[in-house]
């Protein structure tokens, strides 16, 4: 007889991830997802909760500055929540996923592709991690868009997003940074 039960820890991980993804997809018709890993400086493999908090705070602040810059230059930018999923372990490297409203950083009138529009965001992520971790590095983010306004592509993108989140190891933590407007 085969046991098809999922271990409690794995069930918790799947539940947290599923809930966060569903909330993000429901909230934003054009969702942007950045998947990346955090690495320590100089062989450092310790990840303290205070460093993670500094990183989240720095990204939230920097994202807000970027949105303000967009508006000052006449480019549209919609409000967004930054939703985070990450491996909640005290070691590096640490896999992370950042979810937000793509319309906060991209508009068709920008004259750039969505990928080009995210370059300043990824640069800010890298700077925030280097500052929070005293020189750590961030892997090149994998960018994925789930655009519910294009149903033909949305299901495929959502499947890819679920695959990306499947690489996040237990235990998983999730949080939302305050609204960026």
N, C-alpha and C positions, 0 to 999 in steps of 0.2 A: 504494500500500500504506500502511495506517495503522499508526502506531507506538503501541502500547498500553502501553508501559513507563512506569512511574512513576519520575520522577527520584529518585536516591538520597536526597536530602535530604527529599523528600516521603514517600518510603517509610519513612524513619527516623521522621518525625513521626507517621505513621499507626501504625506499630508501637508506639511509646512510648505513644501515646494508647490504642490498643486493649488493650495489655497492662495499663495502669493501670485502665482501666474494667472489664475483665474481673475483675481481682483484687478490686476494690472491690465489684462486684456479687456475686461468689462469696462474699466474706467477710461481707457484711451483707445479710440478707433485706429490710431496710428501709433503703435508702440515701438520704441527703440529698446534694444537689449544689447548690453556690452558684457561680454564674458572675458575675464582676464584672471591672471594669478599675481599675487603679491609675493615678492622675494625680498629677503633681508639683505642688508649691506655687510660686506666683509665676512660672509659665511654665517651671519647671525641666523639662527633658526627659531628664535623665541618670538612669539607674537603675544604681546600683552594686550588685555582689553583696553587699557588707556590709549595705546597706539591706534587701535581700531577706531575708538571714539574720536581721536584727533583727526584721523583720516576722513571719517564720515563728515565731521564738522567742516574740515577744510574744503572738501568737495562741494558740500552744500553752499558754503560761502562763495566759492569760485564759480559755481554754476549760476548762482544768483547774479554775480558780477557780469558774467557772460550774457545772460538774458538782458540785463540792463544795457550793456553795450549794444546789443542788437537793436533794442528799442530806440536808443539815442540816435542810431544811424538810420532809422526809419524802416528797419526790417521787422516783420511781425514775429511775435513770440508769445505763445500761449502759456498759461500757468501749468506747472507740473509738480507732482510729488516724485521724489527719488525713492525708489523701492530697492532694497538691498537683500540679497541672499548670499550667505558665505559659510564656509566650513568653520565651525566654531570649535577650533582646536588651538592649543597654545603653541603651535609650531608653524613654521613657514617651509615651503610655500603654501599659500592659502588661495583656494579658488573662490572667485566672487562673480556675482552677476548683478548688474545695475540695470534697472528698468525705469523708463520715463517716457513722457509724451514727446514723440519725435517733433511735433509742431512747436515745441519750445525752442528748438535749435535749427529748424529747417522750414523753408517755405518755397514754393515753386518760383516766386518772384526773386529769390536770392540769386538765381543765375548759376547755382552750383548744384552738384549732385548731392543726395543725402549723405554719401560717404565723405565727400569734401566738407560738408557742413559739420560733420562730427569730428574732424581733425582738431579743432580748437578744444573740444570737450575731452578728447583722449589726451591731448597735451596737458590739460589742466589736471586730469586724473593722475598722470605720471608725476607732475610737480607736487601735487598734494601728498602722494605716497612717499616721495623722496623726502619731503619736509617732515612728515609725521613719523617716518621710520629712521630718520637721520641717515639718509642716503640709499635706502632700499630701491629696488627697481620693480617695475610693473611690466608684465608681458604685453606684447602688442594685442590690444583687445580685438576679439572677434565680434563683428557687428552683425546684428540681425534685426530685421524689421518685420513686424506683424501688422499688416495693413488690412483691417476688417472692411475697409471700403472697397477692397478688391478681393471678393470671396474666392476667386479662382486661385489666388496665390496665398491667401491667409492660412488655409488649412495646412499647406505644405510648410510654411514658415513656422506655424505653431508646433508642428511635429518636430522640426529642427530645434526649436527652442526647448521643447521637452527633452530632447536628446542632450542638449547642452547642459541642462540642469541635472541630468542623470549622472554627470561627471562630478558633481559636488558631493563630497563624502560626508558621512554622518560624524558627529551631530551637525545639524544645520541651524543657523540663526537667521532671522529675518527682521527687518525694521524698515521704517519709513522715515526719511528726513522730511522736515516741515515743507510746506508748500513754497515753491519758488515762483514768484510772480514778478 
